[in-house]
Amino acid sequence: MNIAALCIVRPVMTTLVMAAIVIFGAVAYRSLPVSELPNVDFPTIEITARLPGASPETMASAVATPIQNQLSQVAGIKAMTSVSSLGSTRISVEFNLDRNIDAAALDVQTALSVAQRSLPSEMTEAPTFRKRNPADFAIYYMRVSSATLPISTLNDYAETVLQQKMSTIDGVAQIQFWGAQKYAVRVQIDPGKLVTKNVGFGDIERAIKEANSNQPTGSISGPNKEITIRTSGNLNGAAAYNNIVIAQNENGRVRIRDVGRAVDGVEQEKVSTWFGNEQGMLMAIYRQPGSNTVKIVEQIERALPQLRLQIPAAINLEVMYDRSKGIKASIHEVEFHLMLAASLVILVIFLFLRSVKATFIASVALPISVIGTFAVMHSLGFSLNNLSLMALTLAVGFVVDDAIVMLENIVRYREKGYSTVEAALVGSREITFTILSMTASLVAVFIPIIFMGGMVGRLLNEFAITITVAILVSGLVSLTLTPMLCSKLLTGQHETHGRLYRWTEAVFDGMLWFYDVTLRWCLRHHFIVFLSFLLSIWATVVLYNSVQKDFLPAEDTGRLLARTQGSIDASYEAVKKYQAEVARIANADPNIAAVMSRVGASGSSNSSNQGFLLLTLKDKKSRPTKDINKIVQDLRRKLNQVAGIRVFVLNPPAIRVGARLSNASYEYTLQDLDLDTLYSWAGRLQQELRGIHGIQDVSSDLKIGSPSVMIDIDRDRAAALGVNAAQVESVLAAAFGSRKVSTIYTSSSQYAVVLEISPEFQSNANALSKIYVRTNKNRLVALDTLVKVRNQVSPLQINHQGQLPAVTLSFNLTSDVSLGTAIDEIRAMERRIGLPATISTTFGGTAAAFEESLANVGLLLILAILVVYIVLGILYESYIHPLTILSGLPAAALGALLALKFSGLALTLYAFVGVIMLVGIVKKNAIMMIDFALQAQREEGMPPEEAIYQACLLRFRPIMMTTFAAFAGAIPIAFGEGAGAEARAPVGITVVGGLLVSQVITLYLTPVIYLYLDKLQHLMLGKGSAPATPPPTPAPAE
């Protein structure tokens, strides 16, 4: 007894098993996390090292190089980049996807401990590191500002109240503050007064350290009690520092206020964040991998009322961006499309079956398959995201196929006069192998994706497993519940039919008549049909080479980023002025809801000539411009009208690849050991890129024209006066390096004491003449008597990739040019200009992921076809007939590519998923034909021509029904609107186009290929060819 017969005779068991599947699935659905995409965690660690006042060259050679030398010994590193700028080095280490980030962090910590011994002794703070996922953007941005409180007070409340409270929320991984301005005491010295008081910078630094002390002082223990000893060694506030005694000499007691002043200020003066004319901070909240974005935001919003009570009323907390809104809107759209697709599929089934009972029997597989899949998703730790829900929406179109085929075959026996139970038993037994073949071969399509590694595998794994589970559940339902319901619900063969039945039956009879006539013509002129098959293969290859290719489609996430860059010699104050105008123009744009402007750093370096803007868009319904690409282009044009500053507007991708931050979406890196050659060709390639059609916003991270002052020490004269080079550099660092010389400890935080020359002397190199150095004979000597000062240019930042010097050119693309086209043009440009062999070029970030995915998805498609061939060969015990079943694939690919071409969409990773799905969908038609033809040949002794002819006519209606059902399931995805539609459309378009073309072609091509390969099989077996038999006239359509 087969499984269908068992379920027919035991209906209670069958019903309860299906009910259990639905119950477990429904319970699992309520606890599934909600996110935008599957968890793609790029294990990346970012290391930061600071040495205030050190030049980029010093940071690169004395700090970055020792650290990178030790890091290079850590296992599993995929890429390592470093950016060294004034006083700071940032090193990003990206590990292989299979590397455990916690284990990698331990290895990095060990490497830093070893490297610490090789770092400059002047580094008072050890390098720090943090785990970072470049693929994850902040899920929540909050403005923290006040019209009355100083920025340092805001910073205190942000760190002690907001950060600590938000960090305790389940799922929050990290909180960052943009524009943080931590309180500091700044000791500003007038160099002219130092000379008159016979005091040097070294004396001041020593006096501050001695006066501000926080050492343990012990306790007094008596027989009955213990007394703690406390001192007032810790100084708080600028007023206390003004009274510090520096020296006691012939000038009497010299205090700091006698040679300068101590002021209450902030630690980093050249970084600020603005909201219009109001300075503030932006709090960015990041989630943990795999956590539920929507639930995290709900917890944040529940915590906000209590937080507002714990901070002064003058502090304004305002939500700038909430990613959960976009995710909820996108998920809602997909759920709506899922319901719409289900409704359309049920309507198609009803139009073909014209019976409410039969429609119910076929359609019941749909909710059970979808709901049952939720239980498996929950057990595997999946989430409700755009890809998993899109998988279910597409599955709606073909999870009913097996049930339709089962139902149609049972109905056929019922109309032959069999009893209801007999028809269910005979019909299910006859069709079981066909359903197993359809299910197994469809699942086989997704096996390569499930086991695929790399980023593409991580991204598509949930999609593949979700759709595979839905297919398996539908196969189970069709072999168990469907025949049982048929045995209980199907009516007799003499049922009275209404007007709808008669009208639709006439339409189907007409379709079958037309197919019969055209099929017989094709079987007589089989060579012409075979030529069309070869032509479709040629057209597919030509179209594939001409269609635009890209990595992921651009999505509208409700926010844009803009990076700004002043001239290489622009000061912080100049950039702040220019960027304020850029922010004003952006705020006036009717599509923009809010603007955050951060000046002084772009995230990719600490250069003071750079900035950053976060542009929050209005809700799509209230925007005058709906197209995100048009908004970006309009903003590029308007914002770049401000003189003195360049603005790079980015639409951030759903997944950002790579750890490097740049001014544009795509990166192109050059490396060479010879710096002169590297820098020379980098400039030329930058100009060449600007000349390529479709490439815009070209910028380079090579910044070598920064004005600098070179101080040449006269070592002989210095030695004669008792001064060494270290003393010269130390006094310069104290005066111009904003050196942290001491720490103020409070109950809630720690603050820096910064020593510097007075601001009025910081803007001109002539101030060097006022600096004095103390000799080993305790005398002050003017610095300009020991050195010669000359002006020159030097790098603003130095970049390395791996351990080699590198220059990265970043660029954006216009909407009419794809990434694949741009990469081809750049490679052609390299050959045309004769790039030296010593220079290596690589694409980074998204461009590198695109190149990798292009190779992977091609291999993926080949593997999918190969696995399907193997499965079909095993099922049919044949090397030949699986080729017949797969012969419709070129037509499906042709239809998919034509659909993309006419719709103006690129062949993205999502579109390629649609192509792979077509491999599974299209072959179903051929399986239904071939299975019946082989059965007729083997059991009834029919010649091949008659067998395939009868099979085509007999299976025409279920083929049309399953195809229209799959078509109906893809229509909402292809043409739907709303949040996330940009990502879903390519999948739907490819499926719709592939189905339309393949349906027309395979109905005629499959029988012709079957006859050709049948003759080939006879020849290979040495049996000769079976004699051709003209197809007989068919019986009238039922």
ABEGO torsion letter per residue (X at the ends): XBAAAAAAABAAAAAAAAAAAAAAAAAAAAABBBBABBBBBBBBBBBBBBBBGBBAAAAAAAAAAAAAAAAAABBGBABBBBBBBBGBBBBBBBBBAABBAAAAAAAAAAAAAAAAAABBAABABBBBBBBBBAABBBABBBBBBBAABBAAAAAAAAAAAAAAAAAABBGBABBBBBGBBBBBBBBBBBAAAAAAAGBBAAAAAAAAAAABBBBBAEBBBBAABBBBBBBAABBBEAAAAAABBABBBAAEBBBAAAAEBBBBBBABAABBBBBEABBBBBBBBBBBBGBBAAAAAAAAAAAAAAAAAABBAABBBBBABBAAAAAAAAAAAAAAAAAAAAAAAAAAAAAAAGBAAAAAAAAAAAAAAAAAAAAAAAAAGBBBBAAAAAAAAAAAAAAAAAAAAAAAAAAAAAAAGBBAAAAAAAAAAAAAAAAAAAAAAAAAAAAAAAABBEAAAAAAAAAAAAAAAAAAAAAAAAAAAAAAAAAAABBBAABBBBAAAAAAAAAAAAAAAAAAAAAAAAAABAAAAAAAAAAAAAAAAAAAAABBBBABBBBBAGBBBBBBBBBAABBAAAAAAAAAAAAAAAAABAABABBBBBBGBAGABABAABBBBBBBBBBAAABABABAAAAAAAAAAAAAABBGBBBBBBBBBABBBEABBBABABBBBBBBABAAAAAAAAAAAAAAAAABBGBBGBBBABBAABBBBBBBBBAAAAAAAGBBAAAAAAAAAAAAAGBBABBBBBAABBBBBBBBBBAAAAABAAAAAABBBBBAAGBBBBAAAABBBBBBBBBABBBBBEABBBBBBBBBBBAABBAAAAAAAAAAAAAAAGBBAABBBBBBEAAAAAAAAAAAAAAAAAAAAAAAAAAAAAAAGBAAAAAAAAAAAAAAAAAAAAAAAAAGBBBBAAAAAAAAAAAAAAAAAAAAAAAAAAAAAAAAGBBAAAAAAAAAAAAAAAAAAAAAAAAAAAAAAAABBEBGAAAAAAAAAAAAAAAAAAAAAAAAAAAAAAAAAAAAAAAAAGAEBBBBBBBBBBBBBX
